[in-house]
């Protein structure tokens, strides 16, 4: 929960999901992003700054991926589907 009583997920946007290539992420105080496949291998990892970023998933196979966002005071894990 944030100080205003909203959940962290309400303050984070992932779109489009499912995606065909680029996933856009909007989150306040975004610090780090990691993308994992379904067997737990880290495929992308990078530091982020600001409130928006995008991740190009076009070079991966169709399927489900797990996105772990590290925010200034929390960690959020979301699933995203890549379908071309």
Kinemage of the C-alpha trace (Angstrom):
@kinemage 1
@onewidth
@group {chain A} dominant
@subgroup {mainchain}
@vectorlist {calphas} color= white
{ca unk a 1} P 0.000 0.000 0.000
{ca unk a 2} L 1.117 3.519 -0.648
{ca unk a 3} L 0.777 6.305 1.879
{ca unk a 4} L -2.530 7.329 0.292
{ca unk a 5} L -3.961 3.832 0.783
{ca unk a 6} L -3.679 2.764 -2.869
{ca unk a 7} L -2.073 -0.545 -3.732
{ca unk a 8} L 1.252 -0.492 -5.557
{ca unk a 9} L -0.344 -2.161 -8.582
{ca unk a 10} L -2.753 0.754 -8.997
{ca unk a 11} L 0.254 3.025 -9.558
{ca unk a 12} L 1.980 0.808 -12.143
{ca unk a 13} L 0.864 0.421 -15.757
{ca unk a 14} L 2.017 -2.310 -18.157
{ca unk a 15} L 0.746 -2.051 -21.712
{ca unk a 16} L -0.063 -3.574 -24.025
{ca unk a 17} L -0.493 -6.957 -22.390
{ca unk a 18} L -0.469 -9.189 -24.328
{ca unk a 19} L 2.187 -7.521 -26.443
{ca unk a 20} L 3.587 -8.237 -29.885
{ca unk a 21} L 6.997 -6.645 -29.254
{ca unk a 22} L 7.470 -3.618 -26.987
{ca unk a 23} L 6.092 -3.481 -23.449
{ca unk a 24} L 5.583 -0.002 -21.998
{ca unk a 25} L 5.893 0.483 -18.258
{ca unk a 26} L 4.819 3.487 -16.207
{ca unk a 27} L 5.659 3.478 -12.515
{ca unk a 28} L 6.588 6.143 -10.013
{ca unk a 29} L 10.151 5.843 -8.663
{ca unk a 30} L 11.175 3.017 -11.006
{ca unk a 31} L 14.707 1.806 -10.155
{ca unk a 32} L 15.342 -1.590 -11.744
{ca unk a 33} L 13.713 -3.968 -14.232
{ca unk a 34} L 14.284 -7.677 -14.761
{ca unk a 35} L 12.600 -10.023 -17.241
{ca unk a 36} L 12.478 -13.781 -16.587
{ca unk a 37} L 11.258 -16.729 -18.617
{ca unk a 38} L 8.998 -19.396 -17.139
{ca unk a 39} L 11.926 -21.472 -15.850
{ca unk a 40} L 13.382 -18.543 -13.941
{ca unk a 41} L 16.230 -17.528 -16.241
{ca unk a 42} L 16.909 -13.784 -16.222
{ca unk a 43} L 16.769 -12.605 -19.847
{ca unk a 44} L 16.983 -8.828 -19.419
{ca unk a 45} L 18.128 -6.787 -16.468
{ca unk a 46} L 18.809 -3.080 -16.310
{ca unk a 47} L 18.587 -0.057 -14.093
{ca unk a 48} L 15.845 2.421 -14.796
{ca unk a 49} L 15.282 5.998 -13.798
{ca unk a 50} L 12.276 8.192 -14.081
{ca unk a 51} L 8.699 7.042 -14.358
{ca unk a 52} L 8.473 5.457 -17.819
{ca unk a 53} L 10.411 2.909 -19.812
{ca unk a 54} L 9.873 0.251 -22.440
{ca unk a 55} L 11.223 -3.227 -22.988
{ca unk a 56} L 11.682 -4.770 -26.419
{ca unk a 57} L 10.602 -8.416 -26.245
{ca unk a 58} L 10.491 -8.943 -30.020
{ca unk a 59} L 13.571 -11.185 -30.084
{ca unk a 60} L 12.029 -13.701 -27.655
{ca unk a 61} L 9.741 -16.643 -28.384
{ca unk a 62} L 5.990 -16.308 -27.924
{ca unk a 63} L 4.910 -17.122 -24.385
{ca unk a 64} L 4.653 -15.838 -20.858
{ca unk a 65} L 7.360 -13.784 -19.166
{ca unk a 66} L 7.691 -12.447 -15.643
{ca unk a 67} L 8.618 -8.807 -15.143
{ca unk a 68} L 10.099 -7.793 -11.792
{ca unk a 69} L 10.083 -4.082 -11.096
{ca unk a 70} L 12.047 -2.643 -8.233
{ca unk a 71} L 10.571 0.654 -7.146
{ca unk a 72} L 12.054 2.987 -4.572
{ca unk a 73} L 10.222 1.302 -1.680
{ca unk a 74} L 8.817 -1.943 -3.080
{ca unk a 75} L 9.063 -4.776 -5.580
{ca unk a 76} L 6.282 -5.714 -7.973
{ca unk a 77} L 6.109 -8.877 -10.068
{ca unk a 78} L 3.810 -9.081 -13.095
{ca unk a 79} L 3.210 -11.548 -15.908
{ca unk a 80} L 3.237 -10.441 -19.515
{ca unk a 81} L 2.313 -12.452 -22.592
{ca unk a 82} L 4.215 -12.136 -25.863
{ca unk a 83} L 2.109 -13.090 -28.888
{ca unk a 84} L 2.988 -12.359 -32.492
